[in-house]
Amino acid sequence: MGRIRVSSVIATSPATVWEEIRSVEKHADWMANTTDIAVESEQATGVGTIYRCRTRVGPLNLKHRLVITSWREGREIGVSHQGWITGNGTMTLSRIRGDRTRFLWVEHLSFPWWLGGPIGGFVGGMVLRRVWRRNIRVLKALVEGDRT
């Protein structure tokens, strides 16, 4: 299982960042590797929300199912990944000095044998870390109000 950890300081309040990340369908606005998100459950937020997601990294175009496993209003969203790549992840917000937010994104992912298993997970983790750092930069620009 590969562990991927990325974080950033965002120059706005956790409440402002939360308003952007709480709506799972809006994640495609700032996640370059996500091309389509569709909520499949009756509820659209909170523990138990189910959605289908299409992601693309290089030549790989995968569909997978995600289930929200933790929801701490204004602070954390945790998900379980179900599909070819499995695992879990969390996005956590914490207030830091000056009404700024530390955004922490941690994923623990397992890759199937046909994607190289643990070795694929290691290499994939390096690629995804780069992609997710870019995603956080886009989110940061979006919520700080100067999207480029």
N, C-alpha and C positions, 0 to 999 in steps of 0.2 A: 504494500500500500504506500502510495506516495503522499507526502504532506506538502502542501503549498500554502505559504503564508505571505500576504502582502498587506501593507498598511500605508496610510497617509494622514496628514493633518489637513483638515478642511477648515477654511477661515469663515465658518458660519456655525450657528448653533446645531446641536444634535436634533432639535425639533425640525429644523429646515431640511437637514439631510434625511431624516426619517420620512418626511412627506414625499420625498422622491423615491426612496427604496421600498416603502411599505406596499406600494402597488406593483406586484410582480410583473404585470403586463408592461409596465414602463421600463423594466430592466433592459429591454431591447434598445431603448433610446441611448443607453450609455455603455452597453456591452457589445463591443465590436464583433465578438465571436458568436453572438446570439442573433439569429435571423428571424425567429418566430417564437412567440409564447402564447399559449392558449390555456386559460383556466378551464379545468374539467369538472371541478366540484361545484356544488351549489354556492358555497361561500367563496369569496375572492381574497380573504385575508385570514390570518390566524392559523393555529395548529389544526392540521387535517386538510388544509387547502391542497388540492392536487392540480398540477398543471403539466402540460406537454411542452417541451422545448426543443427547438432545432438549433444545433450549434454547428459551427464550421470553423475548423482550424486547419489551415493549409488545404490539402486535398480531402480531408475527412469531413463528411457531412453526416452528423448523427442526430437521431431523434431519441429523446429519453424522457422519462417521467420523473417529476420531482414532487416530493411531499413535504410540506412544512411541518417540522417536528418540534420546533420551539418558537415561541413568539413572546417576547417581552416588549410590550408596547413602548415605542420610542427608544429602544435599546438594542434589540437583537432579533434576528431571523435565522433559524436553523433549518436546514433541508436535508433530506435523504435523496440520493441520486439512484435511480433504478433504470437499468438498461444495460447496454454493452459496457459502459463504464459505471461502476457503482461506488458508493461511499457516502460521506456526509460532509456538510460544510456549515459555517456560520459567518454571518456579517454582524459585527458588533460595533456599536457607537458608544463613545464615552466623552463626556465634557472635559475639556482641558482649559487651562487659564486663558482668559480673554474671550470667552464665549466662542471657543473653537471646538472642533470635533476630531477625535481620533477615530478613523474608520479602519477597522481590522477585519480582514477577510481570510479565513483559514479553511482549507479543504483537505480532506483525507480521501484519496481516490484509489481505486483498484482497476487496473487495465486488464482486458482479456488476453488470452494467449496470442490471438491473431494480431493484437497491437503490441506484442512484445512482453506481455506480463509485467513483472517487476522492472525489467530493463526499460520497457516501453513507458512504464510509469515514471521512471527517473527522467528519461528524455522528455516525455510529455509534460512532466512537471516543470522542467526548465522553460519549455515553450509557453505553457499556460501562465507561468509566473510573469513572463514578459507581456503577454496579452492582457492579463488582469491588472498589471501596473498601468497599462494604457487605459483600460476601462476605468480605473479609479481616477486617472487624470481627467477623463471626459466627465465623470460624475462631479468631480471637484469644480471644474469649470462651469458645469451646468448649474450647480447649486450656489456657487459664488457669484453667478450672474454675468460671467464674461466668457461664455462658451466660444471656443475657436475651432 
